[in-house]
């Protein structure tokens, strides 16, 4: 036995425990209350605690900001990506805005967004513009909303 073993108290933070174990290359630390040993913390205990915490953390990929970034990344790498693309995500529901010059770009953008993990629904607010005449049309979804109002 070691005459002066490294010990920790019940109040020692997780960070301090990890630092002590790493610095001193030990796998276990006795826990003391005053001069009495009341327990022991091992590396296995730390791994169990980390695993337990990991199960409680929600999947960060389901977060609206992550979904938004993945939708933008997915659409931006294509030549049919809408000009001035704007993506708003709330509770996994995506709203696409921007300008398209070909109608097939609308469907491609919608399908591209729908295939991103975490997306529950896609709303189309893409505006079609004819580059020759400057004529423009709102999305069918926006037209339907305008008629309903």
Secondary structure as GFF3:
##gff-version 3
##sequence-region A 1 149
A	DSSP	beta_strand	7	9	.	.	.	ID=ss1
A	DSSP	alpha_helix	14	24	.	.	.	ID=ss2
A	DSSP	beta_strand	28	33	.	.	.	ID=ss3
A	DSSP	beta_strand	36	42	.	.	.	ID=ss4
A	DSSP	alpha_helix	43	56	.	.	.	ID=ss5
A	DSSP	three_ten_helix	60	62	.	.	.	ID=ss6
A	DSSP	alpha_helix	64	76	.	.	.	ID=ss7
A	DSSP	beta_strand	83	90	.	.	.	ID=ss8
A	DSSP	beta_strand	93	100	.	.	.	ID=ss9
A	DSSP	alpha_helix	103	114	.	.	.	ID=ss10
A	DSSP	beta_strand	121	129	.	.	.	ID=ss11
A	DSSP	beta_strand	136	137	.	.	.	ID=ss12
A	DSSP	alpha_helix	140	148	.	.	.	ID=ss13
###
